Amino acid sequence: MAEAGGGGGRNGRKINEEGKLVMKIGIDIGGSHIGIGLIRGQEIIAKKEKDFNREERKNLEIVILKVIQEKIEELLRENAVTIGEIERIGVAAPGTIANGVVVKAGNLKIENFDLLSALKKLYQNPLQIRNDGKCAALAEKKFGAMKNYEDCVFLNIGTGIGGAAFLGGKLLEPKRYSGFEFGHMVLNQGGRLCSCGKQGCFEAYSSVKALKMKVTQTLDMDSDISGRYLREELLIKEEARVKEDVDVFLEYLKTGVGNLIDIFEPEVICFGGSFAYYEGHRIWKQLLEKLQERNATFNGGKLPAIVSAQLKNDAGMVGAVI
């Protein structure tokens, strides 16, 4: 779609050939929050976010739809845009997605939620729903840290672990379900119970949520803390007390990432989700050291590039409308 140059468009905003504003709405539903942005290209013009509290997590299907409506109304009103000027609404949703239905999202405790049909009752705009890991990966491939690579693995680590893979520059997409549930490969048979119902999953050991749960348990404190507080306060000030928890987290993270390197032999691995904010942190440096150990990967030697998502936690929102 062509865009008019210069100052053409309402209030200097870009327009397409039909004179309509080139605006989209991207919605990113996470395990603990929802983000909604007014988007043009890769630019998030404005966004609204909300964290789910414990009470809201008990009835998330209703809460999600309510928050989407409320936040879209706020965005449009505050930015003087009408819903008719929105070219597309895209949703990045966790778990298995098939034909607009959230078939299974373990961290949200949701099954067979027909989100697409529910949104069609509210909006006449073109709608699309895709797995959140794929959305974030598409954004990073088109606009971000993976744009100069052909063979890529995107690893979304936050409340859960998901992702995507590109070979020859093309996103790999299964025909049945969304697939690439990297977080649910079993690394420890009979180990920790995962939200998916299996035991010993990668996600149960190396998601940021898993790290938060173990660290707060060790420190005998409420687990309902922000990822930023965990990263910037607890893991630094309480480093000695939580060393064992961090070591277990990193050992499984090394194993999971090593498996992905052995399977895909990518040119780059990009970390997204809240783990993208760990770049430069002691944990990030320790992971790189572990991946360079002799038997961390089958072929050893030179690792692929290890990068963090340039769009950070906004990648899913941007990718939802690609």
JOBEL-V805312 format. One record per pair of residues at least 6 apart in sequence whose C-alpha atoms are under 8 Angstrom apart, sorted by the first residue. I is the first residue (numbers start at 1). J is the second residue. D is the distance in whole Angstrom. If there is no record, write none. Layout:
I&J&D / I&J&D
This chain:
1&16&7 / 1&17&8 / 2&16&6 / 2&17&6 / 3&14&6 / 3&15&6 / 3&16&5 / 3&17&7 / 3&22&8 / 4&14&6 / 4&15&6 / 4&16&6 / 4&17&7 / 5&14&7 / 6&12&8 / 7&13&7 / 7&14&7 / 8&14&6 / 8&15&7 / 9&15&5 / 9&19&7 / 9&21&7 / 10&21&8 / 13&21&7 / 14&21&6 / 14&22&6 / 15&21&4 / 15&22&5 / 16&22&6 / 20&85&6 / 21&85&6 / 21&86&7 / 21&87&8 / 22&40&6 / 22&85&8 / 22&86&7 / 22&87&7 / 23&38&7 / 23&39&6 / 23&40&5 / 23&85&7 / 23&86&5 / 23&87&6 / 23&88&8 / 24&38&6 / 24&39&5 / 24&40&6 / 24&86&5 / 24&87&5 / 24&88&5 / 24&89&6 / 24&90&8 / 24&321&7 / 25&36&7 / 25&37&6 / 25&38&5 / 25&39&6 / 25&86&7 / 25&88&6 / 25&89&5 / 25&90&6 / 25&321&7 / 26&36&6 / 26&37&5 / 26&38&7 / 26&39&7 / 26&89&6 / 26&90&5 / 26&91&6 / 26&92&8 / 26&317&5 / 26&318&6 / 26&319&8 / 26&320&5 / 26&321&6 / 27&34&7 / 27&35&6 / 27&36&4 / 27&37&7 / 27&68&8 / 27&89&8 / 27&90&6 / 27&91&5 / 27&92&6 / 27&316&8 / 27&317&5 / 27&320&7 / 28&34&6 / 28&35&5 / 28&36&6 / 28&91&6 / 28&92&5 / 28&93&6 / 28&132&7 / 28&316&6 / 28&317&5 / 28&320&7 / 29&35&7 / 29&91&7 / 29&92&6 / 29&93&5 / 29&94&7 / 29&132&8 / 30&93&7 / 30&94&7 / 30&159&8 / 31&94&7 / 31&107&6 / 31&108&6 / 31&159&5 / 31&160&7 / 32&51&6 / 32&52&5 / 32&53&8 / 32&159&7 / 33&49&7 / 33&50&6 / 33&51&4 / 33&52&5 / 34&49&6 / 34&50&5 / 34&51&7 / 34&52&8 / 34&64&8 / 35&47&7 / 35&48&6 / 35&49&4 / 35&50&7 / 35&317&7 / 36&47&5 / 36&48&5 / 36&49&6 / 36&68&7 / 36&71&7 / 36&72&7 / 36&317&7 / 37&44&6 / 37&45&7 / 37&46&6 / 37&47&4 / 37&48&6 / 37&75&8 / 37&317&7 / 38&44&6 / 38&45&6 / 38&46&5 / 38&47&6 / 38&75&7 / 39&45&6 / 39&46&7 / 39&318&7 / 42&139&8 / 42&143&7 / 42&318&6 / 43&318&8 / 44&318&7 / 46&75&7 / 46&79&8 / 47&75&7 / 48&71&6 / 48&75&7 / 50&67&8 / 56&63&7 / 57&108&7 / 60&108&7 / 60&110&8 / 61&110&8 / 61&113&7 / 65&118&8 / 65&119&8 / 76&82&6 / 76&83&7 / 83&125&8 / 84&125&7 / 86&125&7 / 87&125&7 / 87&126&7 / 88&125&6 / 88&126&5 / 88&127&6 / 88&128&8 / 88&321&7 / 89&125&7 / 89&126&6 / 89&127&5 / 89&128&7 / 89&321&7 / 90&127&6 / 90&128&5 / 90&129&6 / 90&130&8 / 90&320&5 / 90&321&5 / 91&127&8 / 91&128&6 / 91&129&5 / 91&130&6 / 91&132&8 / 91&317&8 / 91&320&5 / 91&321&7 / 92&129&6 / 92&130&5 / 92&131&6 / 92&132&4 / 92&133&8 / 92&135&6 / 92&316&6 / 92&317&7 / 92&319&8 / 92&320&5 / 93&102&7 / 93&129&7 / 93&130&6 / 93&131&5 / 93&132&5 / 94&102&8 / 94&105&6 / 94&131&6 / 94&132&5 / 94&133&7 / 95&102&7 / 95&103&7 / 95&104&6 / 95&105&4 / 95&106&7 / 95&131&6 / 95&132&8 / 95&181&8 / 96&102&6 / 96&103&5 / 96&104&5 / 96&105&7 / 96&131&7 / 96&177&6 / 96&178&6 / 96&179&7 / 97&103&6 / 97&104&8 / 97&129&8 / 97&130&6 / 97&131&6 / 97&177&6 / 97&178&6 / 98&176&8 / 98&177&6 / 98&178&7 / 100&114&6 / 100&115&6 / 100&116&5 / 100&117&8 / 100&128&7 / 100&129&6 / 100&130&8 / 101&112&6 / 101&113&6 / 101&114&4 / 101&115&6 / 101&116&6 / 102&110&7 / 102&111&6 / 102&112&5 / 102&113&5 / 102&114&6 / 102&115&7 / 103&110&8 / 103&111&5 / 103&112&4 / 103&113&6 / 104&110&6 / 104&111&5 / 104&112&6 / 105&111&6 / 105&196&8 / 106&195&5 / 106&196&5 / 107&159&7 / 107&160&7 / 107&195&6 / 107&196&8 / 116&127&7 / 116&128&7 / 116&129&7 / 119&127&8 / 120&127&8 / 128&320&8 / 128&321&8 / 129&320&7 / 130&178&8 / 130&320&7 / 131&178&6 / 132&162&8 / 132&316&6 / 132&320&8 / 133&154&8 / 133&155&8 / 133&156&6 / 133&162&5 / 133&163&4 / 133&164&6 / 133&316&7 / 134&163&6 / 134&164&5 / 134&316&8 / 134&319&8 / 135&315&7 / 135&316&5 / 135&317&8 / 135&318&8 / 135&319&4 / 135&320&5 / 135&322&8 / 136&156&8 / 136&272&7 / 136&314&8 / 136&315&4 / 136&316&4 / 136&317&7 / 136&318&7 / 136&319&5 / 136&320&8 / 137&154&6 / 137&163&7 / 137&164&6 / 137&315&7 / 137&316&8 / 137&319&7 / 138&171&8 / 138&319&6 / 138&322&7 / 139&311&8 / 139&315&6 / 139&316&7 / 139&318&6 / 139&319&4 / 139&322&7 / 140&146&6 / 140&147&7 / 140&309&6 / 140&310&7 / 140&311&7 / 140&315&7 / 140&319&8 / 141&147&5 / 141&148&8 / 144&309&7 / 144&310&5 / 144&311&7 / 145&270&7 / 145&307&7 / 145&308&7 / 145&309&6 / 145&310&6 / 146&152&7 / 146&268&7 / 146&270&7 / 149&169&7 / 149&267&7 / 149&268&7 / 150&166&7 / 150&167&6 / 150&168&5 / 150&169&4 / 150&170&8 / 150&267&7 / 151&165&8 / 151&166&5 / 151&167&4 / 151&168&6 / 151&169&6 / 151&265&8 / 151&266&5 / 151&267&5 / 151&268&7 / 152&165&6 / 152&166&5 / 152&167&7 / 152&169&8 / 152&266&5 / 152&267&6 / 152&268&5 / 152&269&6 / 152&270&8 / 153&163&7 / 153&164&6 / 153&165&5 / 153&166&6 / 153&260&8 / 153&264&8 / 153&266&6 / 153&268&6 / 153&269&5 / 153&270&6 / 154&163&5 / 154&164&5 / 154&165&6 / 154&269&6 / 154&270&5 / 154&271&6 / 154&272&7 / 155&161&7 / 155&162&6 / 155&163&5 / 155&164&7 / 155&182&8 / 155&269&7 / 155&270&6 / 155&271&5 / 155&272&6 / 156&162&5 / 156&163&5 / 156&271&6 / 156&272&4 / 156&273&5 / 156&275&8 / 157&206&8 / 157&207&6 / 157&208&6 / 157&271&7 / 157&272&6 / 157&273&5 / 157&274&6 / 157&275&6 / 157&276&8 / 158&207&6 / 158&208&5 / 158&209&6 / 158&273&5 / 158&274&5 / 158&275&6 / 159&207&6 / 159&208&6 / 159&209&5 / 159&210&8 / 160&183&7 / 160&203&6 / 160&207&5 / 160&208&7 / 160&209&7 / 161&181&7 / 161&182&7 / 161&183&4 / 161&184&8 / 161&202&8 / 161&203&5 / 161&206&8 / 161&207&6 / 162&180&7 / 162&181&5 / 162&182&5 / 162&183&6 / 163&180&6 / 163&181&7 / 163&182&6 / 164&171&7 / 164&172&7 / 164&180&6 / 165&171&6 / 165&172&6 / 165&180&8 / 166&172&6 / 173&179&7 / 182&202&8 / 183&201&6 / 183&202&5 / 183&203&5 / 183&204&8 / 184&196&8 / 184&201&5 / 184&202&6 / 184&203&6 / 185&201&6 / 185&202&6 / 186&199&7 / 186&200&5 / 186&201&4 / 186&202&6 / 187&200&6 / 187&201&6 / 187&202&6 / 187&252&7 / 187&255&8 / 187&256&7 / 188&199&7 / 188&200&4 / 188&201&7 / 189&199&6 / 189&200&5 / 190&199&5 / 190&200&6 / 191&199&5 / 191&200&4 / 191&201&8 / 192&199&5 / 192&200&5 / 192&201&7 / 192&204&6 / 192&205&8 / 193&199&4 / 193&200&6 / 193&201&8 / 193&204&7 / 194&200&7 / 194&201&6 / 194&203&7 / 194&204&5 / 195&204&8 / 202&252&7 / 202&253&8 / 202&256&6 / 203&210&7 / 204&210&6 / 205&211&7 / 205&248&8 / 205&249&6 / 205&252&6 / 205&253&8 / 206&249&5 / 206&250&7 / 206&252&6 / 206&253&5 / 208&227&8 / 208&274&7 / 208&275&7 / 211&245&7 / 211&246&7 / 211&249&6 / 212&223&7 / 212&227&8 / 212&230&7 / 213&223&6 / 214&245&6 / 215&242&6 / 215&245&6 / 216&222&6 / 216&223&5 / 217&223&7 / 218&241&8 / 218&242&7 / 219&241&8 / 219&242&8 / 227&274&7 / 231&278&7 / 235&242&7 / 246&283&8 / 250&283&8 / 250&286&8 / 250&287&6 / 251&290&8 / 253&287&8 / 254&287&6 / 254&290&6 / 254&291&6 / 254&296&7 / 255&296&7 / 258&291&7 / 258&296&6 / 258&297&5 / 259&297&7 / 261&297&7 / 261&304&8 / 262&297&6 / 262&298&6 / 262&299&8 / 265&304&8 / 266&304&6 / 267&304&5 / 267&305&6 / 268&304&5 / 268&305&4 / 268&306&6 / 268&307&7 / 269&304&7 / 269&305&6 / 269&306&5 / 269&307&6 / 270&306&6 / 270&307&5 / 270&308&5 / 270&309&6 / 271&306&8 / 271&307&6 / 271&308&5 / 271&309&6 / 272&308&6 / 272&309&5 / 272&312&6 / 272&313&7 / 272&315&8 / 273&312&7 / 273&313&5 / 274&312&7 / 274&313&6 / 276&308&5 / 276&309&6 / 276&312&6 / 276&313&8 / 277&308&8 / 277&312&7 / 278&284&6 / 279&308&7 / 290&296&7 / 291&297&7 / 291&303&8 / 292&300&7 / 292&301&8 / 292&303&7 / 293&300&8 / 294&300&6 / 294&301&8 / 309&315&8
